[in-house]
Structure formats: structure tokens, C-alpha cells
């Protein structure tokens, strides 16, 4: 009787914002039951869609494009109900002084954060920007532009040290506009894998939930470890981890649906039905 | 005061025999302080030599070839003082009946295990084999050959289920011949990295030592987890983990020197001086 099981192939984003998701996995032994694949967000999104991962993070826009092949897992997620600190529109002038047709650099590979910036500029602030794609450092991004959408460590750095530039937190702006949280990334399982291995998917889901719970409980240690390696002060890291939300409540799902209904105007996604999105059923 | 530290890039072999090395890293939170790169042994050996890893496993033969650029770390290692179960010469006839010039398949990428097989066949058993490289499954390897050097899961499977084939454990044969343990892989740090970051190297060394200690203490749980995913019964896994040795004693170093002194006849390695190999000094 030979055992033909294989560990689920699970994606992990090795970026600062996902450290609280990883924390508990490396403290409880859960990683021993995963075949963990680390990568950048866009790489992991692609792998999940193509079947190179069974379970993993996917940027919200890519989830919306490929949701026929995927089921959402309620934990973890990357979201914010108000300021997120690391998804910013950075400009040389105050927002109100941006020209009607500003030149805007999209200085990130994050499809969701970039689309959020476009939505806000075009629909909320009534601009008709001309976009260009640039590297993620603020100097290059702003060199020939009026404003830049910055995401991740570079954006967080500008938040803490704006050097005269104006910083609009796009998750805060989204909440001002819609009253709802912004969901940047979700974790999903391939539908075929979930049908074949519901017990393993449940194990992974519960391991992630426990990991996030433990990282909240041990947040001082998470911050101390992050401060050892990341270019931010402990207080800045503590604030950042406090802003980030790692699960999906009903309010987050309302935010996700609101984003999806607006995204159809920009990219090839289908609107979510009122009951959507479709979840993996962890009660099996 | 921006923090410019970066996590040490540490290699991990995601194979069954290295599971006890990984066990504690995933239970103590040590992984949070590493930038862990998983891969196959030959890939990780190459990365360490080329500078794509700071610390990692390297097959003994490659360590001997590149030791001018490397310092050994005493924990972990992969060794055996007698049978290792998973490094085998498999033949259709008893060893004594092998022809003087047998056809022998080398069915592994493991340079050290393959060289051990060659040494024993040529020097211990007085054969003059004609070698061919084949895929690692025993049927293909033995199809047009008198014997095959098999390493890893396939070798362990043949050990437990020989199906009429004869199995010589090459680590046991090495001990019969030399009286010494066989060291298959060592962990090393790049000399330039050790000079620049001795404190980080010490942290990694101690994390590995604690990981192996914890896996011995919790060996029942290690076996239960392995049995969930690997095609071997718990008793077979317990025996295998008991045979494997994960550190370097004086006897292991004598075995390593003995192997090095014989390897010079086969491949481009330099003999180790009587004082060698050169270690990273963890007393810093």
C-alpha cells in the first residue's frame, strides 16, 4: 500500500506585507505539510491561473478575470479599511492642482493597486490622465510626470518621508469614495484541486487562519523580526501591520463587489453576481 | 537610519533525507530570519559555488572542488556510519558474480554517491566497469546493464522491495572497507559572506543545530508527518531517519578526508591537508 499523496503546492509572497501571514506557518510546523513556492505577486498569480500552484495569493483583478477556475478561501487576504500606507498616488502638487490631463506614471506591477489609482483619478477626481509605465522608484517615476502610482516598500517609504511631495493613500481615498474596505489580494484554490482534495484545502485554510491569529498574538515579536531586516523603524512596522487586514468580512466582500462592478469598465473582468464571489466550503 | 541588512540566502534540499534538518526550522520561527531557497541538490551546489546562495548544502565532491571559496559549517551534514539504505548498487546477480568488465548504469545526479560507487567497484571489488548514465528508475537503469548505482527514494524503495535483485548498501560497503563513516553532503558558507557577516552565519549554524536536535526529540511527529506524504511506511521512515546522521564528528571528518584522498584519482579535487577541511569559526 504505497502512499501517493503529495503536499499541496501553496504560494507565498515574500514581501513585508505578507510577513504576518507567514509568521505562524514557520512557528507551528504547518510549513512541513506544504510544498511552499515563494515568488513575486504577479508570478504567483500567473502560476495559480496556469495550474502550477494549487492554492495561493492572487491579485484581485486577476482573480476577477479567472474566477471560473478558482474558489476563494476566506483566509488570508490582504485588505485595508481606510489607509493602507503602501498604495499611494504621489504628486508634485496637491491633488486639486493636478492638470485636467495629467501625465501619470504607473510604477508597479500590482494590477489591482494600479487599477484603483486609475479609477480614482478618472471617476472620483475627474481627470483624463496619460499613463506611462516606469520603474518603481519615486524619482524615476516622477521625473517626467505630474503624479505616480507607487505600491509596496517604495510607497511606504514615501509615506514616511515625503520630501515635499504630496501623498494620497489610495485605500483611504477608496473608503472616502465608497465607504468600503479595499481588498488588494485574495487567496484562492483551483476548482479542480478543491474538488479532488477538499480535506487538504481545509487544512491549508485553517493553517493560514491560525498563522494570522498567532501573528496578531505575537505582534511584538513579528515587528522585532521585521525591524531586523526591513528598512523601517519598529513603530512604522507596527502601524503598518495594524493597518493591514488579513481576512474577508462581509464588509470586505461588499468592497470586493464594488471594485469588481467598477473594474468591468477598465479590463476584461466579469461583474460578480450579487451572491458572488464563490467560496471554497470549509465545512466539508 | 535606514536598515540595510538582508536575510541570509540559505539553501534547502526538499528531499526526504533532509526533512529532519528542516523540521525544527519550521517549528521555531527560524525560517523567518532566512531567505530560504529550495531546490535539488545539484542546483543548490551550483548556486552556492556561483554566489547565488550565502549558505547551503553542497555535495561532498563539489565541496572538495570549490573549497577555496567555502568554509564548512559543522551542522548540518548528511552522513552515515554504516548502512544509509538509500545509496545502493543494485545488480541482477550477486556482487561476486559480476563480470570483470560489467556494464554499470549511473542512475543519479548525486556526484558523491556515484563516485563512491565507482571507487568501490574499481578499487574494492576489482572491476573495470563500462559506465552509462540513465534515468533514476531501476527498470530503465538495469535494462541494458549488469548493475546500477541508485540513490534517493528509488534506492530506498529497492532496499525495501528488491524483487529478486541484489542490493549493496554503498555506505555500509564504505565502512567495511575503511572503517569510517561516509559523508554525502556538507553545509558550507561562502568565505566572503562569512568574513562580512560572521554573526549571521553563527545564527544560521545554531538554528540548524537546534532544528536537528528538535527533530530527534520529536522524531515520532517527524515520522508521522513524513508518512503522510512519502511512499514509505512509518517503520521504514523511522529506520531511515535513524540511519542518517546530520552532523560532523571527528570520525566523520576522518571519513571525509579518506574520501577526499581517494577522490583525487577520479576527478579534479585537491587532497585535503591533514588539518583540513577549513571550518567557519562559530566562536566569534
Interface residues (C-beta under 8 A of the other chain):
Chain A: X2 X3 X4 X5 X6 X7 X14 X19 X22 X23 X25 X26 X27 X28 X29 X30 X31 X32 X33 X35 X36 X38 X221 X225 X227 X228 X229 X230 X231 X232
Chain B: X2 X3 X4 X5 X6 X7 X14 X19 X22 X23 X25 X26 X27 X28 X29 X30 X31 X32 X33 X35 X36 X38 X221 X225 X227 X228 X229 X230 X231 X232
